[in-house]
Amino acid sequence: MTGRRWHRALYATMVLIPVLCAVAGPALAGLAPAGRQAPFGPSTWSPFGTDRLGRDVLAAALDGGRTLLLVTAVTVLCAYAIGFTVGMTAAATERPWLEDLLMRPLDVLLCLPSLLIIMVAALRTNGSEVAIAAAVGLALVAPIARFVRMAARGVVQSPVMDALRMQGESRRYRYGRYAMRELARPVAADLGVRIGAAIYFLSSANFLGLGFDTTSTDWAVAVAANKDGLTVAPWSVFLPAALIVLLVLGLNLLWDELLADPRMLAARDAVRAARHG
């Protein structure tokens, strides 16, 4: 196995472990004993011991990732749909007033700390999970829109776009096919960054007690709730924290590795040459 393949397999494994825990974990967690055991003590079901509520640490970890992954996916998709539309419109418009109308409010939003936006939303809604997810999405929209506008401006104002316009190509072709094809790679790279950011923001909110209640099995909540027992039951903190780290770190490393694959670049260039050949 070459170095690149080995790295890719390692990064994929890092992502696969927490994803499998989130997807299949709740079913496996149901096999654990239903009764509570001694807090921060040994467990009869796994070698990881129990948490502060006497629940098996492994069972709680298996049950605590599904909501985080689901909320992350929905939040990022919604934020990117809005941010991409705003950024693309701002880059393509020939009306400066429209660009200012779209981007100036987002510039103001960028000046506000993301966690502050999330905290205000949580406090105003008594910790509503929907409000926190919406606040995370709002915090992501502004940087997404600015990135897309910056990336798209070089495409929509390029000589190729001018040539397509002079050839009489439709606006749908120019923007729907050529521009989108050129933007696919930078957008894919940025998408990986935003997924990691969303996981960070959601985990931070849960760690600070802004979202789920303290009895939740959510990974970030478990880290915060069990930190007082770190010295006597370290796995109650290390296991959920490790799953979060594996997910974020592995996802970013795998994303970078796939986007830097020379075969992907060669295949893309070959397809492009065939279309213009």
Steps between C-alpha positions, in 0.01 A plus 500: 500500500643836397541785744205690354270197519611427854426856604162488331410173674608643835297818458197306378523277808516807724174624348335159482535424872288792630259478205433131568457578869243766411312288245505153653585595857148549640406144407812363669451725802164335554684180594646664811334437838207735555572560866736764635826401666733679739613839362856518369555133577553174312234380260362153452461554123826658378851575627448878475312531829203721581432873481373736770145366464607136521448432129744284310747735326516296180121471476462875553763574235331268251172680559631856494617574146197469274349838584832680458558357153141555386486860622842569348396369159173695490662819631786496250277418203258782584781747568678411176180524296443854627865609501571361153194671353589835656869478407433389144242774448737764638781382270283480188302821534598809302316726744729622780203598716372142495839363601516749788146412603590132516846517653496795742273330758722193483809714558337626819416143599863398450605753764302315766660199674324184390469362852342828611229460236437144616491599868251781436275266301518237774426743782212666316334165426576314824750272330287402200695252289338634183600856589858394572523314169357806321755723673783270391367513145479880518859517621608289200303688232717813502841332446349263244352789301826695507700197392263416215496861380879511499531166319219571254617849408811364332282260301212724393736783403744277311571526125342158454170627636521801266568267207201284590283809517621618159431155354139537604505233770203523734531631853400156627793341318750766604413489867334161538767300323824691449505707820373217720758262355780746571376561852451133591849446637535814717146457628570136590811604690310772684214264580734279702610803701140601573406149615785506749399848616138393548604202712725729705225759559233243585735311730607825668137598558421161651819505708398839643157362586314716250327219314422154631432447869781370716356147506531464121742247356622751239878475473571864585251499786664183635842667497369799696284302740768244591802727524487500880563125496795517262750369754289205617319413175708645215319306228175683578671809353761353266268274300242761386777759454699256286197436277458874436871544427509198270200627305622858449868421446439195282243678287730792425801278429299267277343793315841656433642165389218433253511851354877476453486161324684537164268243341198714582670802348599303189148361459352846530743639241427210263125557524547870441724437198248256352223756532704768327676271254 
